[in-house]
Amino acid sequence: MNELYPLKFQPVLKEKIWGGNKIEQVLKQHHPHLNNCGELWAISGLEDSPSMVSNGFLRGNFLNDLVEVYMGDLVGDVIFDNFGDEFPLLFKFINAEDFLSVQVHPGDLLAMRRHGCSGKAEMWYVLAADPGAELISGFNNKINKDEYLKHLNDKTLKSILNFEEVRAGDVFNVPAGHVHAIGPGILLAEIQQASDITYRIYDWDRIDQAGMTRELHTELALDAINFEEKETLKTHPVATKNRPALLQKSEFFTVNLLDLDRKLEQDFNEIDSFVAYMCTEGAFTLACAEGTEKVCMGESLLVPAMIKEFEIIPQDSCRLLETYIK
């Protein structure tokens, strides 16, 4: 069997009713056949939108097929023991030019019971935001289930939602159970559990081109919402030049921000996990014994778990999100 090397993938672009043009204009990821590109799935093992390798001798292979063949060498031994052939995380770039539906995701226990899959905890890193752009993160006051239902039925849900102003560099933790919605004028990177289970609570009464409204999941969402949550879950970390800055650490993933203008040597001998990089500014080259790959803004790279030492060499300067499971 040939040795693994850093893997690049063909982006999977998705049209959304709320999508825009920043994925093309800012990230330079072209989508000539889409009018409103809302999402770019960068690294995905989900069955309906799997990532296909675009470089090296594995070009044309899908990610989950490689997990089945290379197992712990690709994802890490403990990760393979826990998740099997399913790649455990999903990496996206999202651009909204209208509000997404107000929504919530179930946790692992509820999702497994209802859907036979993992729940969905996620994190957002904001790349760009128009002046005055806002998103929804939780409620603006403590609220119980009965009060929530009254507002939902009276069509006054908006009055109890927490609107957060957004600027580039903001980080939002979005755990399962957290009510949320990305707003217009925002481009962000999303790192999440590999689940596509979303319960729509409210969709702004909009209709699609066929004159249809999108399905709501009022009853399913009710048991998923965490009404005990108190935090707004927003931070604005300050990057330290040429040193990893921790953005989030949880049982699901660890995410660092790297702001580089010189070479960075990485040693992952103490971590049994793949490492994923999403380039949010500039460009860099990753060099290791197994190969060298250049990554530009809007592109992503997966470093297999068997590759423990490598160099990240910026082209002038770059910013990237570094993710692994610890």
C-alpha positions in Angstrom: 0.0 0.0 0.0 1.3 3.4 -0.9 2.0 5.9 1.9 -0.5 8.6 2.7 0.3 12.2 2.1 -1.4 15.6 2.8 -4.8 15.5 1.0 -6.6 18.2 -0.9 -10.2 17.9 -2.0 -12.6 19.1 -4.7 -14.9 21.7 -3.0 -18.6 20.8 -2.9 -20.6 24.0 -3.6 -24.3 24.3 -2.6 -26.9 26.8 -3.6 -29.1 28.1 -0.8 -32.1 30.4 -0.7 -30.2 32.7 1.7 -26.8 32.4 -0.1 -24.7 35.1 -1.7 -21.5 35.7 -3.7 -18.7 36.1 -1.1 -17.5 32.5 -1.6 -16.6 33.5 -5.1 -15.7 37.1 -4.6 -13.7 36.8 -1.3 -12.5 33.2 -1.3 -12.1 33.0 -5.1 -13.9 29.7 -5.3 -15.9 29.9 -8.6 -19.4 28.6 -8.9 -20.6 29.6 -12.4 -23.8 27.5 -12.3 -25.0 28.7 -8.9 -27.0 32.0 -8.3 -26.8 32.0 -4.5 -23.9 30.0 -3.3 -24.4 29.6 0.4 -22.0 26.8 1.4 -18.7 25.3 0.4 -18.1 21.9 1.9 -14.4 21.7 2.2 -13.8 18.3 3.9 -16.8 16.0 4.3 -17.5 12.4 4.8 -21.3 12.6 4.7 -22.8 10.2 2.3 -24.8 12.8 0.3 -21.8 15.2 -0.2 -18.5 13.3 0.2 -15.2 15.0 -0.5 -13.2 13.7 -3.4 -9.4 13.8 -3.3 -8.0 16.2 -5.9 -4.2 15.6 -5.6 -1.7 12.8 -5.8 -2.2 9.1 -6.6 -5.4 9.0 -4.5 -7.1 11.6 -6.8 -10.7 10.6 -7.5 -11.2 8.6 -4.2 -13.8 9.6 -1.7 -12.8 10.4 1.9 -14.8 7.7 3.7 -13.4 5.1 1.3 -9.9 6.1 2.3 -10.9 5.9 6.0 -12.0 2.3 5.4 -8.7 1.4 3.7 -6.2 3.4 5.9 -8.1 3.4 9.2 -6.0 4.8 12.1 -3.2 5.8 9.8 -5.5 8.4 8.3 -7.7 9.5 11.2 -5.9 8.2 14.3 -6.3 4.8 16.1 -8.7 5.9 18.9 -10.8 8.0 16.4 -11.1 5.0 14.1 -12.1 2.8 17.1 -14.8 5.3 18.0 -16.2 6.3 14.6 -15.2 3.4 12.2 -15.4 4.3 8.5 -17.2 7.6 9.1 -15.0 10.7 9.1 -16.0 12.5 12.4 -16.0 16.2 11.4 -17.3 18.4 8.7 -15.6 21.6 7.5 -17.5 24.4 5.6 -17.3 27.9 4.4 -20.7 29.7 4.7 -21.9 32.9 3.1 -25.3 34.3 4.0 -27.0 37.3 2.3 -30.3 36.7 4.1 -31.0 35.2 7.5 -30.8 31.4 7.7 -33.7 29.8 9.4 -33.8 30.1 13.2 -32.7 26.6 14.1 -31.3 24.2 16.7 -29.3 20.9 16.5 -29.8 17.8 18.7 -27.0 16.4 21.0 -25.5 13.0 20.6 -28.0 11.1 22.7 -31.1 12.6 21.1 -29.7 12.3 17.6 -28.7 8.7 18.0 -32.2 7.8 19.4 -34.0 9.6 16.6 -31.7 9.4 13.6 -29.1 6.8 14.4 -26.2 9.3 14.0 -24.2 11.8 16.0 -25.5 15.2 17.2 -24.2 18.5 15.9 -22.0 20.8 17.9 -20.3 23.5 15.8 -18.0 26.5 15.9 -18.0 29.6 13.7 -15.0 31.8 12.8 -16.0 35.0 11.0 -13.9 35.8 8.0 -15.8 38.9 6.8 -18.9 40.8 7.8 -20.6 43.8 6.3 -21.0 46.9 8.5 -23.8 46.3 11.0 -24.1 42.6 10.2 -25.8 40.5 12.9 -26.5 36.9 13.7 -28.7 35.2 16.3 -27.1 33.4 19.2 -29.4 32.1 21.9 -32.1 34.0 23.7 -31.8 37.6 25.0 -33.2 36.6 28.5 -33.7 33.4 30.4 -36.8 31.8 29.1 -38.7 28.5 29.8 -40.4 26.1 27.4 -43.9 27.5 28.0 -42.8 31.1 27.3 -40.9 30.1 24.2 -44.0 28.2 22.8 -46.2 31.3 23.5 -43.9 33.5 21.5 -43.6 30.9 18.7 -47.4 30.6 18.4 -47.9 34.4 18.7 -45.3 35.0 15.9 -43.2 37.1 18.3 -40.2 34.8 18.4 -37.9 37.5 17.1 -38.5 39.6 20.3 -36.8 37.0 22.5 -33.8 36.1 20.3 -30.3 37.5 21.0 -28.9 39.4 18.1 -25.1 39.8 18.1 -23.3 42.3 16.0 -20.5 40.6 14.0 -17.0 41.5 12.9 -14.2 39.7 11.3 -12.3 37.6 13.9 -15.3 36.8 16.1 -15.7 33.2 17.2 -19.0 31.7 18.2 -19.4 28.4 20.1 -22.6 26.7 18.9 -23.2 23.6 21.1 -26.1 21.3 20.5 -29.3 22.8 21.9 -28.2 26.4 21.2 -30.8 28.3 19.1 -29.0 30.2 16.3 -29.1 31.7 12.8 -26.4 33.2 10.7 -27.4 36.7 9.3 -26.9 38.6 6.1 -23.5 40.0 5.0 -21.5 37.3 6.8 -18.8 34.9 5.5 -17.5 32.4 8.1 -15.8 29.1 8.5 -17.8 26.4 10.3 -16.3 23.4 12.0 -18.8 20.8 13.3 -19.5 17.2 14.1 -20.2 15.2 11.0 -24.0 15.5 11.2 -26.5 17.3 8.9 -29.4 17.1 11.4 -31.1 20.6 11.7 -34.4 21.4 13.3 -35.9 24.6 11.8 -37.9 26.7 14.3 -38.8 29.7 12.1 -38.0 30.5 8.5 -39.1 34.2 8.3 -42.2 33.2 6.4 -40.3 33.1 3.1 -41.1 31.0 0.1 -38.9 29.4 -2.6 -39.1 29.8 -6.4 -41.9 27.2 -6.5 -43.9 29.3 -4.0 -43.4 26.7 -1.2 -42.4 27.3 2.4 -39.7 25.1 3.9 -40.6 22.5 6.5 -40.5 23.4 10.1 -39.6 21.0 13.0 -41.5 22.6 15.9 -42.0 19.4 18.0 -38.6 17.9 17.2 -36.9 21.1 18.2 -38.7 21.5 21.5 -36.8 18.6 23.1 -33.5 19.6 21.6 -33.4 23.3 22.9 -31.3 23.9 26.0 -33.4 26.3 28.0 -30.9 26.4 30.8 -28.2 28.1 28.7 -27.0 31.5 30.1 -24.0 32.5 27.9 -23.9 34.3 24.6 -21.0 32.1 23.6 -19.1 34.8 21.6 -15.4 35.6 21.9 -12.9 37.6 19.9 -9.5 36.0 20.5 -6.3 37.9 19.7 -3.9 36.0 17.5 -0.3 35.8 18.6 2.0 36.0 15.6 3.6 32.7 14.6 2.1 30.8 17.6 -1.2 28.8 17.8 -4.0 30.7 19.5 -6.7 28.5 21.0 -10.2 29.2 19.7 -12.1 26.2 21.1 -11.3 23.0 22.9 -14.0 20.4 23.5 -14.6 16.7 23.4 -15.5 17.1 19.7 -12.6 19.1 18.4 -9.8 21.5 19.2 -9.4 24.5 17.0 -6.4 26.9 16.8 -5.8 30.1 14.8 -2.4 30.4 13.2 -1.3 33.9 12.0 2.0 33.4 10.3 4.6 35.4 8.5 7.5 32.9 8.9 7.9 29.1 8.9 6.2 27.1 11.7 7.4 23.7 12.6 4.7 21.4 13.9 5.1 18.2 16.0 2.0 16.0 16.6 3.8 13.0 18.1 1.7 13.4 21.2 -1.6 13.6 19.4 -3.3 10.6 17.8 -5.4 12.5 15.2 -5.6 13.8 11.7 -5.0 17.6 11.4 -7.2 19.8 9.1 -6.2 23.2 7.9 -8.6 25.8 6.4 -6.9 28.8 4.8 -8.8 32.0 5.7 -6.2 34.5 4.4 -3.2 34.4 2.1 -1.5 31.1 1.2 0.9 28.6 2.6 2.8 25.5 1.7 2.8 22.4 3.9 6.0 20.4 3.6 6.7 17.0 5.1 8.6 13.8 4.2 5.5 12.5 2.4 4.9 15.5 0.1 4.5 19.2 -0.3 1.2 21.0 -1.0 0.3 24.6 -1.5 -3.0 25.9 0.0 -4.6 29.2 -0.9 -7.3 31.2 0.7 -10.6 29.3 0.6 -8.9 25.9 0.3 -8.4 23.2 2.9 -5.9 20.4 3.6 -6.1 17.2 5.6 -2.9 15.9 7.2 -3.2 12.1 8.0 -2.6 11.0 11.5 0.5 9.0 10.5 2.3 12.3 9.5 3.6 13.6 12.8 6.1 16.3 11.8 5.8 19.0 9.1 6.4 22.6 8.3 3.9 25.3 7.4 5.6 27.9 5.2 3.5 31.1 4.6 3.6 32.9 1.2 4.4 36.3 2.7 1.7 35.9 5.4 -1.4 33.7 6.0 -4.1 32.9 8.5 -5.4 29.4 8.9 -7.6 27.3 11.2 -6.0 24.2 12.6 -8.3 21.4 13.8 -7.8 18.0 15.4 -9.5 15.8 18.0 -7.8 15.3 21.3 
